[in-house]
Amino acid sequence: YLGLSRSAFIKQQVEIDYKNYQFQKSGATGSRLLNGNSELYEEVEALLAKTHHAEAALLFNSGFDANVGLISTVIRASDVIFYDELVHASIHQGMKLSGAKLIAFQHNNYEDLKEKLQNNSFEIAFIITESIFSMEGDKADLKKLAELASNYKAELIIDEAHATGLFGSNGSGLCNDAEIESTCFVRIYTFGKAIGSHGAVVVGSQKLKEYLINFSKNFIYSTALETHNLLCVKHAYLYLQNNVNQLIKINKLNKY
């Protein structure tokens, strides 16, 4: 989206930083709970938590992994999920594995969502949507969703895959633009679009992070990301903090 995967500057910064790790392993060599963790991993997670204005951040190997690992681990069979009918396949997979009761609402139709929230009984409920829908190119009304989630005491999960790096302060996403970050239970950001790299991050509370570390199979049983990948993510985010020209240009184009 921003050409960062071909950025000569980011490539140079990654190569300079990579020299600091020349005497360490280049590959992850295992899952993070075994021998795949590193100071760099924790440094990047701290940077991501700060950028996305969250208490904690946990890296996953892809957006698909993040959605499946998060939803299937946190949501239980006794819960209810209200989801936009056009959410990504990874969200569908996670919801299916959770065993929860699934109720779709019409795409970006919040009157339909409100009616379904009113007409269904539940103890714990989640509302799941994307901030930007990749195939349609339209945006969710995040303020309205946050209002409905608050009124009906539902937890809000927002997939920001296609908004990451493009909107909000330093590319922190549409939840930042809508000023609803603190009202979300969890948010998911991916690196394969505007960030020009690979992987994803789940941001939320420290308690959520600890729970996922201990119970998410997608996290526990996956080989960790390797050093070069982590450095690409790190320097793409640092670049966005210091260069707003691309964001200004693409948002001007978006108005047309």
Stockholm file with secondary structure:
# STOCKHOLM 1.0

chainA/1-256         YLGLSRSAFIKQQVEIDYKNYQFQKSGATGSRLLNGNSELYEEVEALLAKTHHAEAALLFNSGFDANVGLISTVIRASDVIFYDELVHASIHQGMKLSGAKLIAFQHNNYEDLKEKLQNNSFEIAFIITESIFSMEGDKADLKKLAELASNYKAELIIDEAHATGLFGSNGSGLCNDAEIESTCFVRIYTFGKAIGSHGAVVVGSQKLKEYLINFSKNFIYSTALETHNLLCVKHAYLYLQNNVNQLIKINKLNKY
#=GR chainA/1-256 SS CCSGGGCHHHHHHHHHHHGGGTTSCSSCCSBIIIIICCHHHHHHHHHHHHHTTCSEEEEESSHHHHHHHHHHHHSCTTSEEEEETTCCHHHHHHHHHHTCEEEEECTTCHHHHHHHHHTCCCSSEEEEEESBCTTTCCBCCHHHHHHHHHHTTCEEEEECTTTTTTSSGGGCCHHHHTTCGGGCSEEEEESSSTTCSCCEEEEECHHHHHHHHHHCHHHHTSBCCCHHHHHHHHHHHHHHHHCCHHHHHHHHHHHC
#=GC SS_cons         CCSGGGCHHHHHHHHHHHGGGTTSCSSCCSBIIIIICCHHHHHHHHHHHHHTTCSEEEEESSHHHHHHHHHHHHSCTTSEEEEETTCCHHHHHHHHHHTCEEEEECTTCHHHHHHHHHTCCCSSEEEEEESBCTTTCCBCCHHHHHHHHHHTTCEEEEECTTTTTTSSGGGCCHHHHTTCGGGCSEEEEESSSTTCSCCEEEEECHHHHHHHHHHCHHHHTSBCCCHHHHHHHHHHHHHHHHCCHHHHHHHHHHHC
//
